[in-house]
Amino acid sequence: MKLIIHDLSRQDAPSIGTGSEQELKIITDNGTIRKCIGCFGCWVRTPGVCVLKDDYQRMGEWAGASDEMIIISKCAYGSYSPFVKNVLDRSISYILPYFATINGETHHQRRYETSFKLTVHFYGDDLTPAEQETARALVAANAMNFYSTGNEVFFYRNAEDAWEGLQ
C-alpha cells in the first residue's frame, strides 16, 4: 500500500490517484486532527493505536502496512508544515517505546517487520540552500527512525508543481 500524506488544498490536488484502499491510503487535513499530547498511550494503553479518537488515530498501523510513504508538504524553515508534522507525531506508534543502539546511535525499536520507502516532495517559494539542506537532513533522520528502505527528497516552487511532480 502507498500512504500519501499531504497538506495540499483541493484546488492544488483535485484528486490523488485511484485504486482500492488496499493500494492507496490518503491522509489530508479534514479539520479534525488533534495534536499529539505526548501521553505515550499508543505505546502502553492501546499499543499501535493513538488514544485520541479522530480520523488519524491509526497512523502507526497504516505506516506499518505501507511499502511507500509519500509526503507532500510546504517547507517551513527546513521542516514540514504544521499539519504534516502533526500527522508524523501521531505516527509514533509505528515504533516501540524500547531503545536499541544502531551504528552507535540510540533509536526506538521496530514494532513492524515491514519497511517502507520514504519520498518527500517539499514546496515553497524561494527556499534557501540552508532550508533545503535542513529538510534533506530531517528526512534522512526520519527515514532512519522509521527503518525506511530509503528516502528521496524533491523541491518545488509551489504546491501545483509539487502535485505535478507526483504524477
CORUR-V976854 format. One record per backbone hydrogen bond with DSSP energy under -1.0 kcal/mol. NH is the residue of the N-H (numbers start at 1). CO is the residue of the C=O. If there is no record, write none. Layout:
NH_CO + NH_CO
//
This chain:
2_23 + 3_68 + 4_25 + 5_70 + 6_27 + 7_72 + 13_9 + 23_20 + 24_20 + 25_2 + 27_4 + 43_40 + 44_40 + 45_41 + 46_41 + 48_42 + 49_46 + 50_57 + 54_52 + 57_54 + 59_56 + 62_58 + 63_59 + 64_60 + 65_61 + 66_63 + 67_1 + 68_1 + 69_117 + 70_3 + 71_119 + 72_5 + 73_121 + 75_123 + 76_79 + 85_81 + 86_82 + 87_83 + 88_84 + 89_85 + 90_86 + 91_88 + 92_89 + 94_91 + 95_92 + 96_109 + 100_107 + 102_105 + 105_102 + 107_100 + 109_98 + 117_67 + 118_150 + 119_69 + 120_152 + 121_71 + 122_154 + 123_73 + 124_156 + 132_128 + 133_129 + 134_130 + 135_131 + 136_132 + 137_133 + 138_134 + 139_135 + 140_136 + 141_137 + 142_138 + 143_139 + 144_140 + 145_141 + 146_142 + 147_144 + 148_143 + 149_116 + 152_118 + 154_120 + 156_122 + 162_158 + 163_159 + 164_160 + 165_161
//
